[in-house]
Amino acid sequence: MNGLSGMEKFSHLEDKIYLTIELVKKLREDNERLEGEVARLRTELSHAAAGEGIGGEKVNELLSEREAIQAKVEAMLDALTEIDPEIAAAVAV
């Protein structure tokens, strides 16, 4: 850089400043885009969490129904085993 004139040095500095300005603009655009994406993902997450609560309740309800049906089937099988010894042998297997 020692061999450069004052005007060449100034031009070089000017180029660097414009490149820096372009870089800052690009970074700001990227930042705005990413902030929008973060907001969208937060919204999706909150909706998913709310839906999970409802789904979790439904799963618990279905598990309770399953247990009630299983208890009724076991009671019916116990009643059948008292009536027919062959059924008792089949259930025991």
Backbone torsions as a table, in degrees:
resi	resn	phi	psi	omega
1	MET	NA	-13.4	-178.5
2	ASN	-64.3	-31.5	-177.4
3	GLY	-82.3	-1.0	-178.2
4	LEU	-85.9	145.1	177.1
5	SER	-79.1	170.8	-179.9
6	GLY	-59.5	-40.1	-179.4
7	MET	-68.7	-38.1	177.9
8	GLU	-66.1	-40.4	177.3
9	LYS	-63.1	-42.7	179.8
10	PHE	-64.4	-41.5	179.0
11	SER	-63.8	-41.0	178.0
12	HIS	-63.2	-44.2	177.8
13	LEU	-63.2	-41.0	178.9
14	GLU	-61.4	-43.3	177.8
15	ASP	-60.3	-43.1	179.5
16	LYS	-63.4	-40.9	179.9
17	ILE	-62.8	-45.5	179.3
18	TYR	-65.1	-38.2	175.3
19	LEU	-63.1	-40.3	177.9
20	THR	-64.2	-41.5	178.3
21	ILE	-61.6	-44.3	178.8
22	GLU	-62.9	-40.3	178.4
23	LEU	-63.7	-43.1	179.2
24	VAL	-63.2	-42.1	177.8
25	LYS	-59.7	-45.9	-179.4
26	LYS	-63.3	-42.2	179.4
27	LEU	-64.1	-38.7	177.6
28	ARG	-65.0	-43.1	178.1
29	GLU	-61.6	-45.1	178.3
30	ASP	-61.7	-41.2	180.0
31	ASN	-63.0	-44.9	179.0
32	GLU	-62.7	-42.6	179.0
33	ARG	-62.0	-44.1	-179.5
34	LEU	-68.0	-36.9	177.1
35	GLU	-64.0	-39.4	175.9
36	GLY	-62.6	-42.1	179.2
37	GLU	-65.8	-39.8	177.8
38	VAL	-62.8	-43.4	178.8
39	ALA	-61.7	-43.2	179.6
40	ARG	-63.5	-43.2	-179.9
41	LEU	-67.1	-35.9	176.5
42	ARG	-64.1	-41.0	177.9
43	THR	-63.0	-45.8	178.3
44	GLU	-60.3	-40.6	-179.7
45	LEU	-64.7	-43.3	-179.8
46	SER	-66.1	-37.9	176.9
47	HIS	-66.1	-40.8	179.3
48	ALA	-65.3	-39.9	179.7
49	ALA	-65.7	-39.9	178.8
50	ALA	-66.1	-41.0	178.5
51	GLY	-67.0	-34.2	179.3
52	GLU	-64.7	-37.1	178.0
53	GLY	-62.0	-43.2	178.6
54	ILE	-67.3	-43.7	179.1
55	GLY	-63.5	-38.5	178.4
56	GLY	-63.4	-39.2	177.3
57	GLU	-64.1	-41.9	-179.7
58	LYS	-64.5	-41.2	178.8
59	VAL	-62.0	-43.9	178.9
60	ASN	-62.8	-39.8	178.6
61	GLU	-63.3	-44.8	179.7
62	LEU	-65.8	-37.1	177.2
63	LEU	-65.0	-38.9	177.5
64	SER	-63.5	-43.8	177.7
65	GLU	-61.4	-41.4	-179.8
66	ARG	-61.3	-43.8	179.7
67	GLU	-64.1	-39.9	179.1
68	ALA	-64.9	-42.6	179.1
69	ILE	-65.8	-41.3	179.3
70	GLN	-61.3	-41.8	179.0
71	ALA	-63.5	-40.1	179.2
72	LYS	-66.7	-41.8	179.3
73	VAL	-64.1	-43.2	178.1
74	GLU	-62.1	-38.6	178.5
75	ALA	-65.3	-41.4	178.4
76	MET	-64.2	-41.9	178.8
77	LEU	-63.4	-40.0	177.4
78	ASP	-62.4	-40.9	179.2
79	ALA	-65.8	-40.4	179.5
80	LEU	-67.0	-36.8	-179.7
81	THR	-65.7	-27.6	177.5
82	GLU	-71.4	-30.3	-177.1
83	ILE	-83.0	-44.5	-171.8
84	ASP	-128.0	119.4	-179.5
85	PRO	-64.9	-28.6	178.2
86	GLU	-64.7	-38.7	177.7
87	ILE	-64.9	-38.4	178.9
88	ALA	-61.5	-39.7	179.4
89	ALA	-68.1	-39.9	-179.8
90	ALA	-67.9	-39.1	-179.8
91	VAL	-70.5	-33.9	-178.1
92	ALA	-68.4	-23.0	-178.0
93	VAL	-77.6	NA	NA
